[in-house]
Amino acid sequence: MPANECRSNTKWFSYDCNARVVLLVLGAGLVGRAIASDLAADCDVAVCDVSSRSMSTLDGVRKYSGNIFDNRPLIERSDAVVTALPGSVSYGIVKKLLRMGRNVVDTGFMAENPMTLEGTAGRGRCIYVPDAGYAPGLSNVLAGRLYRTMSPASIEIFVAGLPSEDIPPFHHAPTFNVEGLIDEYTRPARIVRNGDVVRMDPLSEIRSVSFPGFGPLEAFYTDGLRTLLETVNVANMHELTLRYPGHLASMRFLRDMGFFSSSPAGGMVPRNVTEALFSASGGDFRDLCLTMVTGMNDKVTMDFTSIDRYDGKTGTRSMARMTGYTAAAITRLILNGDVDGRGVLAPEYIGFDDRLFSMLFSDLRKKNIIFRSRRRKTEGKRPPHLHS
């Protein structure tokens, strides 16, 4: 057998069986491919996905098709594992990896509380960074920075992954995995009001907002605060996700009619059918990501703002850039030894640390992901540039 080919459970993958794999990426969707391609310029990368087809366009990496736990030696030779998987499977996989003593950077939007894995990561003597993507993830880093620098009484997070143009019939198209998209409309959104954590029906309050440089948009509460609910003490805090006008009413109708239900009906599971239809919608489109994270106290208002667009040179969608390149930058901090210790490293902890924050955003600037910061005197009770 050639030295660069190995067999595991009849699945072929190309790499030296005895080589040291510095980084392992699980999942080769849009985000996983962005992570692998970015980090392959710096280190030895292996990618694993259940579908070999999803890895067909990846170059410069080692590829494995199948269940990664059928090839434990590959995991054991990895210094870190990045998981770019649906949230429904993330928790169990991450827990197994931590038990094996692997550093893990996870982009999955899991329903479980990632902070409960503190003990598992500690016993494994490894680092676990949950929610290490765009939102939650990069948005948490920025919120952590505001918390560190200005002691805000309120933090308001506005994020959006949108097609560059309004696409009928739902005024949207999936910019990331459809499972996570539907979760945004069904999972209760946790926000902080007057110091109390409140669970909101995400579609119960639809607000009209203006984002600098864009026309009217809609906003709804989403469950993006995540670890911030346990790591910072802010009296009022929430995340709002933006959509084109008309989209949220359509989603509320579909949800209320049962199209997002996982309970069988009429010989089928409605959510499975809806996910399949959503996946096929939109076709080939370009996207953009809008971000504004604002902190306010009675004296000062400060915000970070970004507009990122599809990269025509590389053919990389903005959502893949914002999620994948953030995860890659965090992974570099671990591989380079800039982050030490063990346990759960919530993304906002990077915002707390001057050096790590600077290194992360220096890395993102190399990808032309640019954030503008603004600090000014507080006027009124709400930021004047975003209004309902």
C-alpha positions, -999 to 999 in steps of 0.1 A, spaced: 0 0 0 14 34 -9 27 55 21 2 83 14 -29 61 14 -46 45 44 -78 25 48 -103 27 76 -136 9 75 -132 6 37 -130 44 33 -100 58 16 -83 89 27 -50 104 16 -22 111 41 8 95 58 -6 72 85 24 81 108 24 119 102 15 144 129 -17 161 120 -17 195 137 -53 203 130 -84 183 124 -116 200 109 -149 181 113 -174 191 87 -168 203 51 -197 226 45 -193 262 36 -179 271 70 -157 240 74 -141 245 40 -133 281 48 -117 271 81 -96 243 65 -85 264 35 -74 293 57 -55 272 82 -39 249 56 -16 278 47 0 276 82 -2 240 93 -9 204 85 -47 200 82 -70 170 79 -107 173 71 -134 147 79 -169 147 66 -195 120 62 -197 130 25 -167 128 3 -185 150 -22 -184 180 1 -146 177 2 -141 175 -35 -132 211 -40 -107 212 -11 -70 214 -19 -39 212 2 -55 192 30 -58 155 39 -93 141 35 -112 114 54 -147 103 46 -166 86 74 -172 87 111 -142 103 128 -145 81 159 -138 51 137 -103 65 133 -92 75 168 -55 76 159 -62 105 136 -78 124 166 -49 115 189 -24 129 165 -42 163 163 -32 192 185 -67 208 181 -100 199 165 -124 225 149 -160 213 147 -181 229 120 -212 207 125 -250 212 130 -258 222 165 -279 190 170 -248 168 170 -222 192 184 -225 186 221 -220 148 220 -191 150 196 -174 178 215 -178 160 248 -161 129 234 -132 149 220 -126 167 253 -126 133 271 -98 123 247 -79 154 258 -82 173 225 -84 211 224 -117 220 207 -129 251 188 -166 246 181 -189 267 158 -221 247 164 -252 264 176 -261 237 201 -291 238 224 -271 226 254 -252 249 277 -215 246 267 -204 259 301 -215 225 315 -184 210 298 -160 230 320 -153 199 342 -149 176 311 -123 200 296 -105 204 329 -102 167 334 -90 163 299 -64 191 305 -75 209 273 -92 241 261 -127 242 248 -139 274 229 -177 271 223 -197 293 199 -165 302 181 -181 316 149 -199 348 139 -229 352 161 -226 338 187 -189 341 186 -174 372 172 -204 392 186 -195 379 220 -159 389 217 -170 424 209 -195 424 238 -167 413 260 -145 441 248 -172 466 257 -177 451 291 -139 453 297 -135 489 286 -166 508 296 -187 490 323 -219 492 302 -254 492 317 -267 478 285 -253 458 255 -273 456 223 -261 432 195 -274 435 160 -263 408 135 -274 397 101 -266 372 74 -286 383 43 -286 377 6 -272 408 -11 -307 413 -25 -342 405 -13 -350 370 -27 -387 359 -30 -409 342 -19 -395 344 17 -374 376 14 -344 355 24 -322 325 14 -302 304 38 -267 318 43 -257 289 67 -271 254 75 -308 253 74 -311 234 107 -296 264 125 -317 288 106 -350 272 117 -336 269 152 -335 307 153 -373 309 148 -381 281 172 -356 283 201 -366 307 229 -344 337 229 -328 345 263 -323 382 270 -315 402 301 -340 429 313 -334 448 345 -309 422 356 -332 392 351 -329 366 323 -361 365 303 -371 339 278 -387 353 247 -407 338 219 -383 348 191 -411 359 168 -433 376 194 -418 410 189 -408 421 153 -391 455 152 -384 478 123 -349 491 124 -325 511 102 -289 500 98 -264 526 85 -262 525 47 -293 502 43 -330 507 39 -356 495 64 -350 460 79 -368 439 105 -353 426 137 -362 398 160 -348 384 193 -324 354 189 -306 333 214 -272 346 207 -261 358 242 -253 323 252 -222 323 275 -226 360 281 -255 352 304 -230 336 328 -198 356 323 -208 393 325 -230 414 348 -250 438 326 -285 450 335 -299 449 300 -286 428 271 -300 412 240 -292 400 205 -314 410 175 -311 394 141 -320 414 110 -340 403 80 -356 419 49 -392 432 55 -418 405 52 -396 375 60 -405 372 97 -442 372 91 -437 343 67 -416 324 92 -442 330 120 -470 317 97 -450 285 88 -441 279 124 -476 284 137 -489 261 110 -465 233 122 -440 233 93 -411 235 118 -425 207 139 -404 175 144 -435 155 152 -447 132 124 -478 143 106 -494 127 75 -467 101 72 -439 127 72 -419 149 95 -428 185 86 -395 200 96 -375 176 75 -396 186 44 -392 223 53 -355 220 57 -352 202 23 -373 230 6 -353 258 23 -320 242 13 -331 242 -24 -343 278 -22 -324 309 -32 -301 292 -57 -267 307 -63 -266 341 -46 -242 365 -30 -245 375 6 -235 400 32 -232 402 70 -242 433 91 -229 437 126 -233 464 153 -225 458 189 -233 487 212 -225 493 248 -241 522 268 -238 537 303 -251 570 315 -220 588 302 -206 570 272 -219 550 242 -195 529 222 -201 506 193 -183 483 168 -198 482 133 -190 461 102 -204 454 68 -189 424 52 -197 411 17 -193 380 -5 -157 377 -17 -158 375 -55 -121 367 -58 -123 335 -37 -160 327 -42 -164 327 -4 -197 338 11 -197 364 38 -212 341 64 -185 316 57 -159 343 61 -173 358 93 -178 323 109 -149 304 94 -122 330 96 -132 338 132 -129 301 142 -96 299 123 -82 330 141 -92 316 175 -76 282 166 -43 300 157 -43 315 192 -44 280 206 -20 264 182 6 292 187 4 288 225 -11 323 230 -39 307 250 -30 284 278 -47 268 308 -76 244 306 -114 244 307 -141 265 288 -128 296 271 -160 316 263 -154 339 233 -159 370 254 -129 362 274 -109 371 243 -125 405 244 -115 408 280 -78 404 272 -61 433 254 -34 411 237 -57 383 225 -83 408 212 -56 427 193 -43 394 178 -77 382 168 -87 413 150 -53 417 134 -59 382 119 -93 392 107 -81 424 91 -58 403 69 -90 388 55 -104 423 50 -129 419 78 -129 454 92 -147 468 122 -151 505 129 -153 516 165 -170 548 178 -171 563 212 -194 593 220 -214 609 248 -246 591 256 -277 610 245 -311 595 254 -319 560 263 -312 542 230 -285 544 204 -296 571 179 -285 552 148 -306 521 153 -342 528 160 -376 510 161 
